Amino acid sequence: MLNNPTYRNKTMKSQNALQPKQTEAQFWKAMENEKVLDMATINSLKDIGGDELIESLFEIFIIDCEKMTAELAEAEARKDMKQVDQILHTLKGSSGSIGANKLYVLSKYLNEGSRHDRWPENESWIDIFKAATEETVKEMQNHARK
């Protein structure tokens, strides 16, 4: 398989992953149109455990995500890059696993910088993150009510 050219360079690409030619400003602008939930991931989870599993996972995720977003804002205010990096890494994994697409893309992007001790150039990044969290919570609550 490793020597088979058919399998080389077939990595999955996020819809909004920072491309080499994409500037930071373009990334932030593109985030406005990023889909909030990844229905393929959510439907896969639903296939495994049904609506009860989704409702339970969403409930836990919402509580944890809101708590971690508040902790992220506190760490940012203290300029505690190590804590910011740890929180972003955790949010990246949990949001990707549950289908919170917009938060995943945002957490992944921010975590790439925090991992290298770089703050985002966009000074309002924490406000954008908070808004994405609120948007995700609303979408999850709406989805759970269906």
Secondary structure, 3 states (H helix, E strand, C coil): CCCCCCCCCCCCCCCCCCCCCCCHHHHHHHHCCCCCCCHHHHHHHHHHHHHHHHHHHHHHHHHHHHHHHHHHHHHHHCCCHHHHHHHHHHHHHHHHHHCCHHHHHHHHHHHHHHCCCCCCCCCCHHHHHHHHHHHHHHHHHHHHHC
